[in-house]
Structure formats: structure tokens, C-alpha cells
Amino acid sequence: MHCGPIRMWLSCGSPFPCGCHRQCRCWMVVWRGGLVPDLLPSKEGKGLTRCFLLQIVDILLHYIKKTFDVKSKILDFHHPHQLLEGLDGFNLELSDLPESLEQLLVDCTDTLKYGVKTGHPRYFNQLSSGLDVIGLAGEWLTATANTNMFTYEIAPVFTVMETVLLKKMYGIIGWREIEADGIFSPGGSISNLYGILVARYKRYPEIKTKGMAALPCIVLFVSEHGHYSVKKAAAILGIGIDNVIEVKCDERGKMIPAELEKNILQAKRKGQTPFCVSATAGSTVYGAFDPLHDIANICEKHKLWMHVDAAWGGGLLLSRNYSYKLSGIERANSVTWNPHKLMGVPLQCSAILIREKGLLEACNQMQAGYLFQPDKFYNVDFDTGDKTIQCGRHVDVFKLWLMWKAKGTCGFEAEINRYMELAKYFYKVLKKKDNFKLVFDAEPEFTNVCFWYFPPRLNLIPEGFERDQELQKIAPKIKAQMIVEGTAMISYQPCGDKVNFFRMVFSNPATRQTDVDYLIDEIERIGKDL
Ligand code: ABU
């Protein structure tokens, strides 16, 4: 059966390309009448559904091919007002009458056209990048199944699959299955929220019924390079961001254990009650790994919950060469690990792992009678929905499971090792260039490489405030030009007393050394006259 373009069927009125005249007539009636097209579950809708979905697949395949074509633009940038006003027939406004299937196909094409190809070899903008074809297939299947993770009853395969993946992750961290628990959540921020929520519940189970009024002034600790979601969690949980104590880091962005201990003692002296430390394994900007054993020793000494935000760095556990960087993670009470970052799983895929069975459920359980009936005929341990802070929960596990099947642990390891090698290569090239300056003049600890570009003009200005004022403007200008031309995407930020610098990260399987060389040339090309 062959499906030609729907556009052709409409204009020539010829028999339906899949050979079904009846469905073709249905289509024409629909088209002229402006009624909802005759797709499944309509009795006659099988042929048209097939043709429509094959057209969608064609659109997606065309996009995927362009994504991996290094010569194609990463994006066709337009300002928000232009998208709102409408572009070449791409109109975001919603109408009262139904649009034709033909128009929907055009809308799908345009949605991709004006978006960003995050799988492009020169997309370095975020920690999550790349487009894994197996993961994509997993996401398609997940959307087709269109179920909810709250009960085994409606997600039998996915709920059991989740336990298999969690068990694998506990084992990699170094926990025994019988002592561990976990759940997939909508992103690293929510996983960190879970870590802090459970930490507080463990210490003060009365929080669930009595609220914060029943608790003393509790405080938690995170490094000054830790993710902002820790503060956000404190705000959401009613702890308050003033009660998140930021611990000083060394020049590489690692928490200084002596500073942590000093802060804990200071808090106690002030009458505050420390309950949790959130350590970081792979900080967002510098890619720093906190000294986890030292932090674990301090947590044990002061009886504090140790959470490790390994959203970014967790994937490194799969590399036998580099997993030592997370040594001590096995001593954590909870861990955030996002397979959608270093492991390249399509967004979103994040896990919160807790080293105590039953705690997640005890903390979050509400026993909604309409979902979690205890008298079901199967093992209700697999009705995991009462462990979560959500009700409805998206299936995020299948794409990860399918990718793990396709690559094996060794496949993830090889990819991650390659990113580490690319980061070292990038560092070595930059080190040799006079017009680039590394934020740290030492081999990268992770795949993050932070650097400034100095246009020749800036070399005439002596080091100091005035030069920093000028340097601050360089990275945003270079990035803006790259976006407008669609040639590459890389992030930048200021950090502490350091003015805007670029952050390169490697987590994109499509990136090759030639793309790294290209990025450097591109920065020089755009930046030299700034
Ligand atoms: N921590 C969220 C992701 C940040 C980034 O992609 O740069």
C-alpha cells in the first residue's frame, strides 16, 4: 500500500492512494463539509489513519535527517512576537471550526521548522542534547500506549519495567535492592524536591499531619554551586529559602567539607536544626563533583540526611574509567539521577532513588480508594502511584529500558567515555589559543569546559574592572549571532565574580571533533571584530 501526499488527493480528487475509494469519498466529504476527518476509531477510518500517520512519519524522518546534517541550520530563529503574529501561514491561533488534515500536516512541519534541532551535532546548549533513534521509538510507543503510571492495573508492563530499571540503578550506585526504593519523576528539580521531602519526613513524620508549625526551624545545606532547585524545593516545602545554607566551594566548584561542618555548627549555635545536606555530583556550570565521602562522614557525625544531586553526573557511574568521581554516593540516603542528561534518553527521564524501603510511600501515601484498592486480585506492591506527589504520572521508563536493551550498559559507557575524551580535546585546543582563556587551567573534571573568548580589541585594555565590563558583553553577542545564523548553540553565564563565560558540555552523540573545531572557528569568526 502506498500513500501519496494528502495534498494531492485533495487537489485532484483522484481515488485515495491507498486504494480505498470509500475512504477517499469520506475524506472529500469531510474536507468540503469542514467536519472532523474520518480517522480511527471511526469504523471507516483505518486507511486514512494509516495514511495520515505515515505522512507524519515522513515529516519526522525529514526532520531527523536534517537534524543530523551538519550543514543544516540548527534553528530558524524568530522573535516571540513574530510567532504570535503568524509566519508564512503558520498561525498559532485556535479556531472554532476544525482544520483539515492537510493543514495539520503543514502545522506539524512548521512547528518543527521554527523549533530548535537539539540533536544537531553543533547543539551544545544544554546538558540534555542529542536525538537517540531508539529512545525516540520508545517515546512513540509510550505515547501510543497513552497510559498512566499510577497502577499496575493500567500499566502492567511499565510499572514492572520501572522496578527493573530502579533495581539496575540501585545496583550501579552500590545499594542492595532490599534496602532501596525509588520512582521516576518529571525532572531533576522534582527529584531533588523528593529527596528533601523524604529527608524531612524521616526526621519529622508528624510533618505530614501537623505541618511546619509542629517543627523547629529546620535548615539544610547545599554548595554555592548546587542547583537552584534545592532552594525552590525549600520554598515549596515551606522550609523557606533563608533556611537553605550555601556552603563555600573551592575554585573548581566543589563543596569544602570544613566549611560545611563550620556552617552546621554555626546553625546549631543559632538554635536552628540541621536535617539534610544536598551534595552535588556534576554541577550545572562547572561540572564539579563534591567530595562525597567527606560529606558522608560529616552527615553521619551530625546525623543528617545525605542527598546527592547526580542529575547531571549520575551517568558517569556507567563508566568504569570515571565512576570513581562519584565515590561515596553509595553512602547517600537519596540520589537524583537524570538519564535524560548524560545518557541521552529523550526528555524527560529522571529518577529519585531512596536508600530505605517504604519511606517514599509512607511520606506521600493518601490511599485514594478509587485507585489503590487493597483488595485487588494481583500483587498491589506494583501499584506504585501512592509513592508519588503526583496523581497522573507519565511513562518515562520505556524509552530508557529500550535504549538500555539496544546499547547495553557497555554502549552507554562507550558514549560517555567519548564525551570525556572530547572535553579533554576541546580543553587542549583552547589552551593553545591566545585569544581564549579557560576558567580553570586544568584538565576538565567532567564534560563541562568553561572559557572566555577575548576579541583582539580587549587585549589592549589592562586586566581589571573596565576590561571585565567589556568582556561581559562578548559571549551574549557571539551567541546571539550564532542563533540568528543558526550555526551553533552554546550556553553562557556569569558565575560569582566571573563575568559571562561560555560553558561547553558534551552529551550529544552526534558531535565529532570536527564540530568542536568548527565551534572554535565560529566563535573567532563572529567575535574577532567585537
Ligand atoms: N539543570 C537543568 C539543566 C541545565 C542545562 O541544561 O544547562
Residues whose N, C-alpha, C, O or C-beta is under 5 A from the ligand:
A	BS01	ABU	N125 Q126 L127 S128 T284
